[in-house]
Amino acid sequence: METLQFKTNIKCSGCIAVVTPVLNKIAGADNWEVDLQSPDKLLVVATDKAGKAEIQQAIEKAGYRAEAVA
């Protein structure tokens, strides 16, 4: 399973509620989390199903920004 990280503009529990269905569908429930305490609002996704581009597009379609961290 690959661990992917993204800098996001997901900044509150309301934002997380919006992206939850999208991320659960792509990565599976309990396979992702957003660190709201981090200045970069880091999204960490553990997946063997989706790549960086697919996750980034899904987040952007939900109305948020996601920038892959190398």
C-alpha positions in Angstrom: 0.0 0.0 0.0 1.3 3.4 -1.0 1.2 6.5 1.3 0.5 9.8 -0.5 0.7 13.2 1.0 -0.9 16.5 -0.2 -0.9 20.1 1.0 -4.5 21.2 1.1 -6.8 24.1 2.0 -9.1 21.7 4.0 -9.2 23.7 7.3 -12.1 22.6 9.4 -14.5 19.8 10.3 -17.0 21.1 7.8 -14.4 20.9 5.0 -13.7 17.3 6.1 -17.4 16.5 6.0 -17.5 17.6 2.3 -14.4 15.5 1.2 -15.2 12.4 3.3 -17.5 10.8 0.7 -15.0 11.5 -2.1 -12.0 10.1 -0.2 -13.9 7.2 1.2 -14.9 6.2 -2.4 -11.4 6.6 -3.8 -9.2 5.4 -0.9 -11.6 3.6 1.4 -12.8 4.6 4.9 -10.1 4.8 7.5 -7.3 5.0 4.8 -6.9 8.8 4.9 -6.7 11.7 7.4 -6.2 15.5 7.4 -3.9 17.0 10.0 -5.8 20.2 10.7 -3.0 21.3 13.1 -0.4 21.3 10.4 0.2 24.6 8.7 0.0 22.8 5.4 -3.3 21.0 6.4 -1.6 17.8 5.3 -3.8 15.1 3.8 -2.3 11.6 4.1 -3.8 8.8 2.0 -2.9 5.1 2.2 -4.0 3.5 -1.0 -3.3 0.8 -3.5 -6.2 1.8 -5.7 -5.7 5.5 -6.6 -2.7 7.6 -7.8 -1.8 11.1 -6.9 -3.5 12.6 -10.0 -6.8 10.8 -9.3 -6.9 11.9 -5.6 -5.9 15.5 -6.5 -8.7 15.7 -9.1 -11.3 14.3 -6.7 -10.3 16.9 -4.0 -10.5 19.7 -6.5 -13.8 18.5 -7.8 -15.1 18.7 -4.2 -14.0 22.3 -4.2 -10.7 22.2 -2.4 -7.0 22.5 -3.4 -4.6 19.6 -3.1 -0.9 19.8 -4.0 1.1 16.5 -3.9 4.1 16.5 -1.6 7.2 14.8 -3.2 
